[in-house]
Amino acid sequence: MRYDALGLWWAEADPKTEKMFNLLTDEGWVQVFPGYWAEEDRLYAGEDAELIMLPVVRAFQQAKAARSGAQKRIPPEPVWLSPDYLPGLQEALQFPVTLFTDSELVDLATEGWLGKPRHKLAYDVECYPNYFLVAFKSIELGKVIYFEKYLGQELNYAMLQWVLENFCVVGFGSLNYDTTMVILALAGLDNAALKDATVAIIEEGLHPWAVLKRYNAQKWYIDQIDIMEVAPLFGSLKIYGGRLHSRKMQDLPFPPETFLSQNQAAIVRYYCINDLDTTIDLYNELEKPLNLRQQLSGEYGIDLRSKSDAQIAEAVISAELEKRLGHRVRPPKIDPGTGYRYAAPGFLKFATPLMRSVLQYIEATPFIVSENGNIGIPPEISRFTNPGITIGNSVYRLGIGGLHSSEKCISHFANERYTMVDRDVASFYPRIILNLGIYPEHLGPEFLTVYEGIVTRRLAAKKAGDKVVSDSLKITINGSYGKLGSMYSKLYSPNLLITVTITGQLSLLLLIERLELAGINVVSANTDGLVIRCRNDLIPVMDEIVAQWEYDTGFETEDTKYRALYSRDVNNYIAIKDVPKDAEERVKTKGIFALPGLSKNPQNEICIEAAQNYLLDHIPIEESVYGCSDIRKFLNVRTVKGGAVKDGEYLGKAIRWYYSKSAGGEIVYAKSGNKVPKSDGARPLMELVNYLPADIDHQWYVRETIKLLKSTGAVV
């Protein structure tokens, strides 16, 4: 940790991880390296915005406070740890939940016996030293059945096993934890042993098979779907609930080591039902990708329902390879310190001395495999990363995550003299693999036969209008790249990873160089495409250059015309498309300007909408903000390490709030008493309401919208 002459705090990550620098100012985290962008105490990296936790944030906050002479904060009194802390007790005791009758369960199970799809039940497990709970809730009907082991009350073993044998169960993280715990419970372990097993899985990280072996329990088949890997990026179930605007965001009410009283057990039971509701919300949101996985499972004879895109790619490609090779495929053993040199394809012929020297330098520099199997940009060529490569009026930076330009707080416009077009390369990385005929060394040329077969089938399905097959095969094609850098994957190939990513970046730089030499400006570039601002009289030249580049490289581009591009930076922008006003999609957004979804926490959605309305149709910001009556668009959701507290009330580790005119104060960290960033005037809303609270601070959202717009160089 260090700070410069301006008093700005820097975080330098472990150089072994190839992470660069991030900057903490009084305004919070800001980007200092292309391909990286930040929101509060989380740093996002690369085109896919992979979430990277930064545990040093707390230390920075404390050091910053100490340097300013501020008095160290006192943590709030942990009243939530008191034995008489019983949140929501009355509702929990009433337990307003509709339970299944035995006959209803038999009727539903009969459908499966008759060949229909099995009825789906969301399920979850809670485990305390003296309390064990397995609860199920019908995704379709909303009815519940649960089993408890507590104070001398034994599980109904026969009934629990019958449910697991006759229904399809849906969980979140269930393959690793819940299923293991259910098997152990059915093996007869007492509460203390079950708690020990929980600690082994969650705290010690012991693999489920090792835990089962420890207790001499046999794994058996349960028809289940674990939706944790299917959901995009990483998030806790509570955070996904916040992103989906689930009714109630609720943390575990008592520490896991608590010996529960009867009242506490009732609260935990009702809490578990709320978790099931959130699981159902997430399952319903994932309907399309789950259907695609069902399709692929039937096609390949592999259960792919619980796998991520990258896991599906590995499973499908390795299964096809094993059929052709006649033996099992295993991850290769590549020693740390192994070096690879990049060999450029023949079409990479640059015109300028600068780019020829860049290529020569890259080809001469070894890329080294690290201790954890990763491979990154070597320090010797870090100058192409920071400060980067200047072509025309732009600076471009190489990185394992892809090429990025470095614009900040700038707007570009099309007008009567200039046209602006976004050129994206179709299926960029898969096409590099096929065009160059490259493959993981341990898999041999058969990899290309399998891979090209999948790509060909996908294109045929797309042409025939078979969207289900087309989309399912697209998962396999695009997901494969994510496994090239994983030392535990059967597709692991650091050499192939380097060839693909460096070829992609240099290919884009080749196109950029040709355009700039012709007097055509490139204003932005990001991983698989670029934005060109071209004088109208040079449009034929631009089209000819792009066509020649496509011919030389074997790539194809897809174009979208823009009227304007408002950029905070390369990863945070609003692009206004050149389409009619009644078009379905008039804007392309990224980063903080993208509307929330499963991949992004809600953060003042109304501000994003108001900014878009202002830029698209010149609608006054106040009109958009004051005219909105949907409370969900005013919400913020975030994770708070160690839990958050407001006015003495413990909120949990995943919290939700809106800005109020009368709330006053701030939300603080439970462990330190430090302020949760941007929480001044925040009123927690852990249970969603269907109306707009009267104390909404509309002017806060107006000011925030103006701030967003100004960060792009827009005139407000």
C-alpha positions in Angstrom: 0.0 0.0 0.0 1.3 3.5 -0.9 0.1 6.9 -1.8 1.4 9.5 -4.2 2.1 13.2 -4.0 -1.6 14.0 -4.6 -2.6 12.0 -1.6 -4.3 9.3 -3.6 -4.3 5.8 -2.1 -3.1 2.9 -4.3 -3.7 -0.8 -4.1 -1.1 -3.1 -5.7 -2.4 -6.6 -6.1 -0.2 -9.7 -5.9 2.0 -9.6 -9.0 1.6 -13.4 -9.3 -2.1 -12.9 -10.2 -1.2 -10.5 -13.0 -3.6 -7.9 -11.5 -2.6 -4.4 -12.0 -3.3 -1.2 -10.0 -6.5 0.2 -8.7 -7.0 3.6 -7.2 -9.0 4.7 -4.1 -9.9 8.4 -3.9 -12.3 10.4 -1.8 -14.9 9.6 -4.4 -14.4 5.8 -4.1 -12.7 3.4 -6.5 -11.9 4.6 -10.0 -10.4 2.9 -13.0 -6.7 3.3 -13.6 -6.2 0.3 -15.9 -8.1 -0.5 -19.1 -10.2 -3.6 -18.8 -10.8 -3.0 -15.1 -13.6 -0.9 -13.6 -14.9 -0.6 -10.1 -17.9 -0.1 -8.0 -17.3 0.8 -4.4 -15.3 -2.0 -2.8 -15.3 -4.5 -5.7 -13.1 -4.6 -8.7 -14.4 -6.0 -12.0 -12.0 -7.2 -14.7 -12.1 -7.9 -18.4 -14.9 -8.1 -20.9 -16.9 -10.6 -18.9 -16.6 -8.5 -15.8 -15.3 -11.3 -13.6 -15.8 -10.4 -10.0 -12.6 -10.1 -7.9 -13.0 -9.5 -4.2 -10.5 -7.0 -2.7 -10.0 -7.8 1.0 -7.6 -4.8 1.3 -10.5 -2.3 1.1 -11.1 -2.3 4.9 -7.4 -1.7 5.5 -7.4 1.3 3.1 -10.5 2.8 4.8 -8.8 2.5 8.2 -5.5 3.9 6.9 -7.2 6.7 5.2 -9.1 7.6 8.4 -6.0 7.4 10.5 -4.1 9.7 8.0 -6.8 12.3 8.1 -6.7 12.3 11.9 -10.2 11.0 12.2 -11.2 9.2 15.4 -11.4 5.5 15.0 -15.1 4.4 14.8 -16.7 2.2 17.4 -18.5 -0.9 16.2 -22.2 -0.9 16.9 -23.4 -2.9 19.9 -24.1 -6.4 18.6 -27.6 -6.8 20.0 -28.3 -9.4 17.3 -26.1 -11.8 19.2 -28.1 -11.5 22.4 -30.1 -14.6 23.4 -33.3 -12.5 23.4 -32.8 -11.4 19.8 -35.8 -13.0 18.1 -36.4 -11.2 14.7 -39.8 -11.9 13.2 -40.8 -14.3 15.9 -44.6 -13.9 15.7 -44.8 -14.5 12.0 -42.4 -17.4 12.3 -44.6 -19.0 15.0 -47.7 -18.4 12.9 -45.8 -20.0 10.0 -48.2 -18.8 7.3 -47.2 -21.6 4.9 -49.4 -24.1 3.0 -48.2 -27.6 3.6 -48.6 -30.6 1.3 -50.9 -33.4 2.3 -49.6 -37.0 1.8 -52.2 -37.6 -0.9 -51.1 -34.5 -2.8 -47.5 -35.7 -2.8 -48.5 -39.2 -4.0 -50.6 -37.7 -6.8 -47.6 -35.6 -8.0 -45.2 -38.5 -7.7 -47.6 -40.6 -9.8 -47.1 -38.2 -12.7 -43.4 -39.2 -12.8 -44.3 -42.9 -12.6 -46.5 -42.4 -15.7 -43.6 -41.0 -17.7 -44.3 -37.3 -17.3 -41.5 -35.0 -16.2 -41.0 -35.2 -12.4 -42.5 -32.5 -10.3 -39.9 -30.0 -9.2 -39.3 -29.0 -5.6 -36.9 -26.3 -4.4 -35.0 -27.5 -1.4 -32.6 -26.2 1.2 -30.8 -27.5 4.3 -30.1 -25.6 7.6 -27.8 -27.1 10.2 -27.1 -25.9 13.8 -25.4 -27.9 16.6 -28.8 -29.0 17.9 -31.1 -28.5 14.9 -31.2 -29.9 11.4 -33.8 -29.0 8.8 -34.6 -30.1 5.2 -37.4 -28.1 3.6 -39.0 -28.5 0.1 -41.3 -26.1 -1.7 -43.1 -26.8 -5.0 -42.0 -24.4 -7.7 -45.3 -24.7 -9.4 -47.8 -24.9 -6.5 -46.0 -23.2 -3.7 -46.8 -25.9 -1.1 -44.2 -27.0 1.4 -43.0 -30.2 3.2 -40.2 -30.1 5.7 -38.3 -32.5 8.0 -36.6 -31.6 11.3 -34.2 -33.3 13.7 -34.3 -31.4 17.0 -34.7 -31.9 20.8 -35.3 -35.6 20.5 -37.5 -35.3 17.4 -36.1 -37.7 14.7 -36.4 -37.3 11.0 -39.1 -39.2 9.1 -36.3 -41.1 7.3 -38.6 -43.1 5.1 -40.7 -40.1 4.0 -37.6 -37.9 3.3 -36.0 -40.6 1.2 -39.3 -41.2 -0.7 -39.4 -37.5 -1.6 -35.9 -37.5 -2.8 -36.5 -40.6 -4.9 -39.7 -39.4 -6.6 -39.2 -35.7 -7.2 -36.7 -33.5 -9.0 -35.2 -31.2 -6.5 -33.7 -27.7 -7.2 -31.2 -26.1 -5.0 -28.5 -23.4 -4.9 -25.1 -24.9 -4.1 -26.9 -28.2 -3.4 -24.5 -30.5 -5.2 -21.8 -29.5 -2.9 -23.6 -29.0 0.4 -27.3 -29.8 0.7 -27.2 -33.2 -1.0 -24.2 -34.3 1.0 -25.9 -33.3 4.2 -29.2 -35.1 3.3 -27.3 -38.3 2.6 -25.5 -38.0 5.9 -28.7 -37.4 7.8 -30.3 -40.4 6.1 -27.3 -42.4 7.2 -28.3 -41.7 10.8 -25.8 -39.1 11.9 -26.8 -37.2 15.0 -27.0 -33.4 15.2 -23.5 -32.9 16.5 -22.0 -35.0 13.7 -24.1 -33.2 11.1 -22.7 -29.9 12.4 -19.2 -31.2 12.2 -19.8 -32.3 8.6 -21.1 -28.8 7.8 -17.9 -27.2 9.2 -15.9 -29.7 7.1 -17.6 -28.7 3.9 -18.1 -24.9 4.4 -15.2 -23.9 6.6 -12.5 -26.5 5.8 -13.5 -26.8 2.1 -13.5 -30.6 2.2 -14.9 -32.2 -1.0 -18.3 -33.9 -0.5 -16.9 -37.3 -1.4 -14.3 -37.0 1.3 -16.9 -36.0 3.8 -19.1 -39.0 2.9 -16.0 -41.3 3.2 -15.2 -39.9 6.6 -18.7 -41.0 7.9 -18.8 -44.2 5.9 -21.8 -43.0 3.9 -22.5 -44.0 0.3 -23.4 -41.5 -2.3 -26.7 -42.3 -4.1 -28.4 -40.7 -7.1 -30.8 -37.8 -6.5 -32.5 -36.2 -9.5 -31.5 -32.6 -8.9 -30.7 -29.3 -10.6 -28.2 -27.0 -8.9 -28.7 -23.5 -10.3 -25.7 -21.9 -8.7 -23.4 -22.5 -11.7 -26.1 -21.7 -14.2 -26.5 -18.2 -12.8 -24.1 -15.7 -14.4 -21.0 -14.6 -12.6 -20.8 -15.1 -8.9 -23.3 -14.1 -6.3 -24.8 -15.4 -3.1 -28.5 -16.5 -3.2 -29.4 -13.3 -1.2 -27.6 -11.1 -3.8 -29.4 -12.8 -6.6 -32.6 -12.2 -4.7 -31.8 -8.5 -4.6 -31.1 -8.5 -8.3 -34.4 -10.1 -9.0 -36.3 -7.9 -6.5 -37.4 -10.8 -4.4 -39.9 -10.0 -1.7 -37.6 -10.4 1.2 -33.8 -10.3 1.6 -32.9 -12.0 4.9 -29.6 -13.2 6.3 -29.2 -16.2 8.5 -30.8 -15.0 11.7 -28.4 -16.6 14.2 -24.7 -17.5 14.0 -24.1 -21.0 12.8 -22.6 -22.2 16.1 -25.8 -21.2 18.1 -27.6 -23.8 20.1 -31.2 -22.9 19.1 -34.1 -22.5 21.5 -37.5 -23.5 20.3 -38.3 -19.9 19.3 -35.0 -19.6 17.4 -35.7 -22.9 15.6 -39.1 -21.5 14.5 -37.4 -18.4 13.1 -34.8 -20.5 11.3 -37.5 -22.7 9.8 -39.4 -19.7 8.4 -36.1 -18.1 7.2 -35.5 -21.3 5.3 -38.8 -21.0 3.5 -37.8 -17.5 2.4 -34.6 -18.9 1.0 -36.8 -21.4 -1.0 -38.8 -18.5 -2.3 -35.6 -16.8 -3.6 -34.4 -20.1 -5.1 -37.7 -20.3 -7.0 -37.4 -16.7 -8.2 -33.9 -17.5 -9.5 -35.0 -20.8 -11.1 -37.9 -19.1 -12.9 -35.5 -16.3 -14.2 -33.1 -19.0 -15.5 -35.9 -20.8 -17.4 -34.3 -20.3 -20.9 -30.7 -21.4 -20.1 -32.1 -24.3 -18.1 -34.2 -25.4 -21.0 -31.1 -25.2 -23.3 -29.3 -27.4 -20.8 -32.1 -29.9 -20.8 -31.9 -30.0 -24.6 -28.1 -30.6 -24.5 -28.4 -33.2 -21.8 -30.8 -35.3 -24.0 -28.6 -34.8 -27.1 -25.3 -35.9 -25.5 -26.5 -38.2 -22.8 -24.8 -36.2 -20.1 -26.6 -34.4 -17.2 -25.7 -30.8 -18.0 -28.5 -29.1 -16.1 -26.3 -27.9 -13.3 -23.3 -26.7 -15.3 -22.0 -23.3 -16.3 -21.4 -22.5 -20.0 -17.7 -23.3 -19.6 -18.4 -26.5 -17.8 -20.9 -27.5 -20.5 -18.3 -26.9 -23.2 -15.7 -29.0 -21.4 -18.2 -31.8 -20.8 -19.5 -31.9 -24.3 -16.2 -31.5 -26.2 -14.4 -34.0 -23.9 -17.2 -36.6 -24.3 -17.1 -36.3 -28.1 -13.3 -36.5 -28.1 -13.4 -39.6 -25.9 -15.7 -41.3 -28.3 -13.3 -40.6 -31.2 -10.1 -41.3 -29.3 -11.3 -44.4 -27.5 -9.9 -43.3 -24.1 -10.6 -40.9 -21.3 -9.3 -37.3 -21.6 -7.5 -35.9 -18.6 -6.1 -32.4 -17.8 -2.5 -32.1 -19.0 0.3 -31.7 -16.5 2.1 -28.4 -17.2 4.8 -27.4 -14.8 4.9 -23.9 -13.4 7.6 -21.9 -15.1 6.9 -23.5 -18.5 7.3 -20.8 -21.2 5.5 -20.3 -24.5 6.3 -18.0 -27.3 3.7 -16.4 -29.5 3.9 -17.3 -33.2 2.0 -14.8 -35.3 -0.2 -16.0 -38.2 0.9 -14.9 -41.7 -1.8 -12.3 -42.2 -0.4 -10.1 -39.3 1.6 -7.8 -41.6 1.8 -4.3 -40.1 2.6 -1.2 -42.2 4.1 1.1 -39.5 7.5 0.7 -37.8 5.7 1.0 -34.4 3.4 -2.0 -34.9 6.1 -4.1 -36.6 8.3 -3.6 -33.5 5.3 -4.4 -31.2 4.8 -7.7 -33.0 8.5 -8.5 -33.0 8.8 -7.8 -29.3 5.8 -10.0 -28.4 7.1 -12.9 -30.5 10.5 -12.7 -28.8 9.0 -12.6 -25.2 8.1 -15.9 -23.4 4.8 -16.2 -21.7 5.3 -18.1 -18.4 2.9 -20.4 -16.6 2.5 -19.3 -12.9 2.3 -21.5 -9.8 -1.5 -21.6 -10.0 -1.5 -22.5 -13.7 -2.4 -19.1 -15.0 -0.6 -17.3 -17.7 -0.6 -13.5 -18.2 1.1 -10.6 -20.0 4.8 -10.9 -19.2 6.4 -7.9 -17.4 8.7 -7.4 -20.3 5.9 -6.3 -22.5 3.9 -4.5 -19.8 4.6 -1.2 -21.7 2.0 -2.4 -24.2 -0.4 -2.6 -21.3 0.5 0.6 -19.5 0.9 3.2 -20.9 -0.1 1.3 -24.0 0.2 1.7 -27.8 -0.7 5.0 -29.5 -2.3 4.8 -32.9 -3.9 8.0 -34.2 -5.5 9.9 -31.4 -6.2 6.8 -29.2 -4.2 4.6 -26.8 -4.7 0.9 -26.9 -3.7 -1.5 -24.1 -3.1 -5.3 -24.5 -4.3 -7.7 -21.8 -5.2 -11.3 -21.3 -8.8 -10.1 -21.1 -8.6 -8.5 -24.6 -7.7 -5.2 -26.3 -9.1 -2.0 -24.7 -8.8 1.6 -25.7 -8.3 4.2 -23.0 -10.8 7.0 -23.6 -12.3 8.8 -20.6 -15.2 11.3 -20.2 -15.8 11.9 -23.8 -18.7 12.0 -26.3 -18.6 11.3 -30.0 -21.4 12.2 -32.5 -22.4 11.4 -36.1 -23.6 14.4 -38.1 -24.0 15.6 -41.7 -20.2 15.2 -42.2 -19.4 12.1 -40.2 -20.8 8.5 -39.8 -20.2 6.4 -36.7 -20.3 2.7 -36.9 -19.6 -0.2 -34.4 -17.9 -3.1 -36.1 -18.0 -6.3 -34.0 -16.2 -9.5 -35.1 -18.6 -12.5 -35.3 -17.6 -15.5 -33.1 -14.2 -13.9 -32.7 -12.3 -16.4 -30.5 -13.9 -19.6 -32.0 -13.1 -18.3 -35.5 -9.5 -17.8 -34.5 -9.2 -21.4 -33.4 -10.7 -22.8 -36.6 -9.0 -20.4 -39.0 -5.6 -21.1 -37.6 -6.2 -24.8 -37.1 -4.9 -24.7 -33.5 -5.7 -27.2 -30.8 -4.6 -28.2 -27.3 -1.5 -30.3 -27.7 -2.7 -33.1 -25.4 -5.9 -33.5 -27.4 -4.5 -33.5 -30.9 -6.2 -32.6 -34.2 -9.3 -34.5 -33.2 -10.2 -31.5 -31.1 -10.6 -29.5 -34.3 -12.8 -32.1 -35.9 -15.1 -32.1 -32.9 -15.0 -28.3 -32.5 -15.7 -27.6 -36.1 -18.5 -30.1 -36.1 -20.2 -28.3 -33.3 -19.7 -24.9 -35.1 -21.1 -26.3 -38.4 -24.2 -27.8 -36.7 -24.8 -24.5 -34.9 -24.6 -22.5 -38.1 -27.0 -24.9 -39.8 -29.5 -24.8 -37.0 -29.3 -21.0 -36.9 -29.9 -20.9 -40.7 -32.8 -23.3 -40.3 -34.4 -21.1 -37.6 -33.9 -23.8 -34.9 -33.3 -21.4 -32.1 -33.2 -24.0 -29.3 -30.4 -26.1 -31.0 -28.6 -23.0 -32.2 -28.5 -21.4 -28.8 -27.6 -24.6 -27.0 -24.6 -25.2 -29.3 -23.6 -21.5 -28.9 -23.1 -22.2 -25.2 -20.6 -25.0 -26.0 -18.7 -23.0 -28.6 -18.3 -19.8 -26.6 -17.9 -21.5 -23.2 -14.8 -23.5 -24.4 -12.5 -20.5 -24.3 -13.1 -20.1 -20.6 -11.6 -23.4 -19.8 -8.3 -23.0 -21.8 -6.7 -21.2 -18.8 -7.9 -23.6 -16.0 -5.3 -26.1 -14.9 -8.1 -28.4 -13.7 -9.8 -28.6 -17.1 -9.5 -31.2 -19.7 -9.3 -28.4 -22.2 -6.4 -26.7 -20.3 -4.0 -25.2 -22.9 -2.0 -22.0 -21.9 -0.4 -22.0 -25.3 -3.7 -22.0 -27.1 -5.0 -19.3 -24.7 -2.1 -17.0 -25.6 -2.4 -17.7 -29.3 -6.1 -16.9 -29.3 -6.1 -13.8 -27.2 -2.9 -12.2 -28.7 -4.0 -13.0 -32.2 -7.4 -11.4 -31.5 -5.8 -8.2 -30.2 -3.2 -7.9 -32.9 -5.8 -8.5 -35.5 -7.9 -5.6 -34.3 -4.8 -3.4 -34.1 -4.1 -4.4 -37.7 -7.5 -3.1 -38.7 -7.1 0.1 -36.6 -3.7 0.8 -38.2 -5.1 0.5 -41.7 -8.1 2.7 -40.9 -5.9 5.4 -39.2 -3.4 5.4 -42.1 -6.3 6.2 -44.4 -7.4 9.1 -42.2 -10.3 7.3 -40.6 -10.6 7.6 -36.9 -11.2 4.7 -34.5 -12.7 6.2 -31.3 -13.1 3.0 -29.2 -12.0 -0.6 -29.2 -13.0 -3.4 -26.8 -12.1 -7.1 -27.1 -14.0 -8.1 -30.2 -14.8 -4.9 -32.0 -14.3 -1.2 -32.5 -16.2 2.0 -33.1 -15.2 4.0 -36.2 -16.0 7.7 -36.8 -15.6 8.2 -40.5 -16.0 11.2 -42.8 -18.8 10.5 -45.2 -16.6 11.0 -48.3 -14.3 8.2 -46.9 -17.1 5.7 -46.3 -16.2 3.7 -49.5 -12.6 3.6 -48.4 -13.6 2.4 -44.9 -15.8 -0.3 -46.4 -13.0 -1.4 -48.7 -10.4 -1.6 -45.8 -12.8 -3.6 -43.6 -13.6 -6.0 -46.5 -9.9 -6.5 -47.3 -9.2 -7.1 -43.6 -12.0 -9.7 -43.5 -10.5 -11.4 -46.5 -6.9 -11.4 -45.1 -7.9 -12.7 -41.6 -10.9 -14.9 -42.4 -13.1 -13.0 -39.9 -16.5 -11.5 -40.5 -17.8 -8.3 -38.9 -21.3 -7.1 -38.1 -22.0 -3.4 -38.1 -24.3 -1.1 -36.1 -24.5 2.6 -36.8 -24.5 5.0 -33.9 -25.8 8.6 -33.7 -23.8 9.2 -30.5 -21.4 7.5 -28.1 -21.2 8.8 -24.5 -18.3 7.2 -22.7 -17.1 7.4 -19.1 -14.5 4.9 -20.2 -14.3 1.9 -22.5 -16.2 -0.3 -20.1 -18.9 2.2 -19.2 -20.9 3.9 -21.9 -24.2 4.7 -23.6 -24.3 4.3 -27.4 -27.3 5.8 -29.2 -28.1 3.6 -32.3 -29.0 5.2 -35.6 -32.5 3.6 -35.7 -36.1 4.9 -35.9 -37.7 6.1 -32.7 -40.1 3.2 -32.6 -37.2 0.6 -32.8 -37.2 -2.0 -30.1 -33.5 -1.4 -29.1 -32.4 2.2 -29.4 -29.4 2.1 -27.1 -26.4 -0.1 -26.3 -25.1 0.2 -22.8 -22.3 -1.2 -20.7 -21.0 -1.1 -17.1 -22.7 1.4 -14.9 -25.0 2.5 -17.7 -26.4 -1.0 -18.2 -29.7 -1.8 -16.6 -29.4 -4.3 -13.7 -30.0 -8.0 -14.2 -28.7 -11.3 -12.9 -25.1 -10.1 -13.6 -25.4 -6.7 -11.9 -26.7 -5.3 -8.7 -29.5 -2.7 -8.9 -28.0 0.7 -8.5 -30.4 3.5 -8.9 -32.0 2.2 -12.1 -34.1 5.3 -12.4 -30.9 7.3 -12.9 -29.9 5.1 -15.8 -33.4 5.4 -17.4 -33.4 9.2 -16.8 -30.0 9.5 -18.4 -31.1 7.5 -21.4 -34.4 9.4 -21.8 -32.4 12.7 -21.7 -29.9 11.6 -24.3 -32.4 9.9 -26.6 -35.4 12.2 -26.5 -34.3 15.2 -24.5 -36.8 14.4 -21.7 -36.0 16.5 -18.6 -34.3 14.5 -15.9 -36.8 15.7 -13.3 -39.7 14.4 -15.4 -38.2 10.9 -15.6 -37.4 10.8 -11.8 -40.5 12.3 -10.4 -42.7 10.5 -12.9 -41.6 7.0 -11.8 -43.7 5.2 -9.3 -41.9 1.9 -9.3 -39.9 1.5 -6.0 -37.7 -1.1 -7.6 -36.1 1.5 -9.8 -34.9 3.5 -6.8 -33.1 0.6 -5.0 -29.5 -0.2 -4.4 -28.3 -3.7 -3.6 -24.8 -4.6 -2.3 -22.8 -7.1 -0.3 -21.4 -5.9 3.0 -18.6 -8.0 4.4 -19.4 -9.0 8.0 -22.9 -7.6 7.8 -24.4 -4.1 7.9 -26.3 -2.2 10.7 -28.5 0.9 10.5 -29.8 2.5 13.7 -28.9 -0.6 15.7 -30.8 -2.9 13.4 -28.7 -5.8 11.9 -29.5 -6.0 8.2 -27.2 -8.9 7.1 -24.5 -9.3 4.5 -26.7 -8.6 1.5 -28.6 -5.4 1.9 -31.1 -3.2 0.0 -32.0 0.4 0.4 -33.3 3.6 -1.2 -32.4 7.2 -0.5 -34.8 9.0 1.8 -35.4 12.7 2.7 -35.9 11.7 6.4 -33.8 8.6 7.1 -30.7 10.4 8.2 -27.4 8.9 9.2 -25.7 6.1 7.4 -25.4 2.3 7.2 -22.3 1.0 8.9 -20.2 -2.2 9.0 -21.2 -4.4 11.9 -17.6 -5.3 12.7 -15.9 -1.9 12.5 -18.6 0.8 12.6 -17.2 2.3 9.3 -19.6 3.7 6.9 -20.9 1.5 4.1 -20.0 3.5 0.9 -22.7 5.8 -0.5 -25.1 5.0 2.3 -25.7 8.5 3.7 -29.5 9.0 3.8 -30.1 5.4 3.0 -33.3 3.8 4.3 -33.1 0.0 4.3 -35.8 -1.9 2.5 -35.1 -5.5 3.2 -38.8 -6.4 2.6 -40.1 -5.1 -0.7 -43.2 -2.9 -0.8 -45.5 -2.5 -3.8 -45.8 1.3 -3.5 -43.5 4.3 -3.6 -42.6 5.5 -0.1 -43.5 9.1 0.6 -40.0 9.9 1.8 -38.2 9.1 -1.5 -35.5 11.8 -2.0 -36.2 12.5 -5.7 -33.6 15.3 -5.8 -30.8 12.9 -4.8 -31.6 10.8 -7.9 -31.8 13.9 -10.1 -28.3 14.9 -8.9 -27.0 11.4 -9.4 -28.3 11.3 -13.0 -26.6 14.6 -13.7 -23.3 13.3 -12.3 -23.6 10.2 -14.5 -24.2 12.2 -17.6 -21.3 14.6 -16.9 -19.0 11.6 -16.4 -19.5 10.9 -20.2 -18.8 14.4 -21.3 -22.4 15.0 -22.1 -23.7 18.6 -21.7 -26.4 18.8 -19.1 
